[in-house]
């Protein structure tokens, strides 16, 4: 069964020359572990996530940032020992966090979101900039005073080659609270496909959905 891919601007991008066989294998690994129900399988992303502890009693203090809760769900094609899994989880979470923080959080109001694509491969960066309405807060950045994360959940599926990770599907769920001229709650969900390139994990494809809740 082929994975369902919603027909919207954030559909998976498969740039030429960026290991298309790996992209297909990653999609197959996701199907093998989450079934063929269609759309994004959010079951493993819906567990409870505690709000950050309250800030000190200072009236103007901001609540501490909500951390990403990450899990390595599956490894196919090989085996990774515990230390390798933990190191991989930390590295992949760092990549996803860097994108989330630059794309959706940070200081507001603002118009510059270019840093959001620093973790994308050069081949896919222009495509991602074309999808900035989906992949960043660029369209509302000058009309909000603050954006707070209400959920940051990440499930990692790994395609291994023996005892080494060859590729990663990072399945995420992000909750956002926007305040200011624009007041609403949003949910951003989807998959980021990562490959190891030039000494770091980078995003070479994505399948993202966004909407109000």
C-alpha positions in Angstrom: 0.0 0.0 0.0 1.3 3.4 -0.9 1.3 6.1 1.8 -1.4 8.7 1.6 0.1 12.1 0.7 -2.3 15.1 1.0 -2.3 17.4 -2.0 -1.4 20.7 -0.5 1.7 22.9 -0.9 3.5 21.0 1.9 3.4 17.7 0.1 6.6 15.7 0.4 9.3 17.2 -1.8 11.7 14.8 -3.4 14.5 16.9 -4.9 16.6 15.2 -7.6 20.0 14.1 -6.5 19.0 13.7 -2.8 18.9 10.0 -2.4 15.4 9.2 -3.7 15.9 5.5 -2.7 16.3 6.7 0.9 13.1 8.7 0.7 11.2 5.6 -0.5 12.7 3.5 2.2 11.9 6.0 4.9 8.2 6.1 3.7 8.2 2.3 3.8 9.6 2.2 7.3 6.8 4.6 8.5 4.2 2.3 7.0 5.7 -0.7 8.5 5.5 0.8 12.0 2.3 2.9 11.9 0.0 1.0 9.5 -1.8 2.2 6.3 -4.6 4.2 7.8 -4.0 7.2 5.6 -2.9 10.7 6.6 -0.7 11.3 9.6 -0.9 8.6 12.3 -0.9 10.8 15.5 -1.5 8.0 18.0 2.0 8.1 19.3 2.0 11.9 19.4 -1.1 12.3 21.6 0.3 11.3 25.0 0.1 13.8 27.9 2.7 16.6 27.9 3.0 18.6 31.1 3.0 22.4 30.9 6.3 23.9 32.0 6.7 24.7 35.6 5.4 28.1 36.6 7.8 31.0 36.5 8.8 33.0 39.6 6.4 35.4 41.1 7.9 38.4 39.2 4.9 40.1 37.5 6.5 40.4 34.0 8.2 37.0 34.1 7.6 34.8 31.0 6.8 31.1 31.5 9.7 28.8 30.7 9.8 27.3 27.2 8.0 24.0 26.7 10.6 21.3 25.9 10.1 18.8 23.1 9.2 15.3 24.3 10.9 12.9 21.9 10.9 9.1 21.5 12.7 6.7 19.1 9.8 4.5 18.1 11.4 2.1 15.6 14.6 1.0 13.9 14.4 -1.0 10.7 17.2 -2.4 8.6 19.6 -2.9 11.4 20.1 -2.4 15.1 21.2 0.6 17.2 22.6 0.2 20.7 21.1 2.3 23.5 23.8 4.9 23.5 23.5 5.3 19.7 19.7 5.7 19.9 20.0 8.3 22.7 22.6 10.3 20.7 20.5 10.1 17.6 17.4 11.2 19.5 19.3 14.2 20.8 20.7 15.1 17.4 17.3 14.8 15.6 15.5 16.7 18.3 18.0 19.5 18.1 17.4 19.8 14.3 13.6 19.8 14.7 13.8 22.3 17.6 16.0 24.6 15.7 13.4 24.7 12.9 10.4 25.1 15.3 12.0 27.8 17.3 13.0 29.9 14.2 9.9 29.2 12.3 7.1 29.6 14.8 8.4 30.9 18.2 11.0 33.5 19.2 10.4 37.3 19.4 7.4 39.0 17.9 6.3 41.1 16.1 8.8 40.3 13.3 9.0 39.7 9.5 12.2 37.8 9.1 12.0 34.0 9.2 15.0 33.1 7.0 16.7 31.3 9.9 13.9 28.7 9.8 15.4 27.0 6.8 19.0 26.7 8.0 18.5 23.0 8.8 17.1 22.2 5.3 19.4 20.8 2.6 20.3 23.3 -0.1 18.3 21.3 -2.7 15.0 21.7 -0.8 15.5 25.2 0.8 14.0 27.1 -2.1 10.9 24.8 -2.1 10.6 25.3 1.7 10.8 29.1 1.3 8.0 28.9 -1.2 5.9 27.0 1.4 6.7 29.6 4.2 3.0 30.2 4.8 2.9 26.6 6.0 6.4 26.1 7.4 6.7 29.4 9.3 4.6 32.2 10.8 5.7 34.6 8.1 2.2 35.6 7.1 1.2 36.6 10.6 4.5 37.5 12.2 3.9 41.3 12.2 0.4 41.0 13.6 1.1 38.9 16.7 2.7 40.0 20.0 3.7 36.5 21.1 3.5 32.8 20.2 3.6 30.1 22.8 4.1 26.4 22.3 1.4 24.3 24.0 2.6 21.0 22.7 6.0 19.8 21.3 5.9 16.0 20.6 8.3 14.1 18.4 8.4 10.4 17.3 11.5 9.2 15.5 11.6 6.3 13.0 15.0 5.2 11.9 16.2 3.4 8.8 19.5 1.8 9.8 22.3 0.3 7.8 23.7 -2.3 10.2 24.6 -0.5 13.4 24.4 3.0 11.8 21.4 5.3 11.1 21.0 5.9 7.4 17.9 8.1 7.5 15.2 9.4 9.8 11.5 10.2 9.6 10.8 12.7 12.4 7.0 12.7 13.0 6.0 15.8 15.0 3.0 17.5 16.6 3.2 21.2 17.5 0.5 23.2 19.3 0.7 27.0 19.1 -1.1 29.8 20.9 -1.0 33.1 19.0 -1.8 36.4 20.8 -2.0 40.0 19.5 -4.0 41.3 16.5 -4.2 37.6 15.6 -5.6 35.5 18.4 -6.0 31.8 17.8 -4.7 28.3 18.6 -3.1 26.3 15.8 -1.8 22.8 15.3 1.1 21.9 13.0 1.7 18.2 12.3 3.6 16.1 9.9 6.8 14.4 8.9 10.3 15.7 8.3 12.7 13.4 6.3 16.3 13.7 7.4 19.6 12.6 5.9 23.1 12.9 7.3 25.0 15.4 5.2 28.3 17.2 5.8 28.5 16.2 9.4 25.0 16.9 10.5 21.4 15.7 10.1 19.4 17.9 7.7 15.9 18.0 6.3 15.6 16.9 2.7 11.8 16.5 2.5 8.6 17.2 4.4 4.9 16.5 4.6 3.3 19.1 6.8 -0.3 20.1 7.6 -1.4 23.1 9.6 -4.8 24.3 10.9 -6.7 26.1 13.6 -8.0 24.2 16.6 
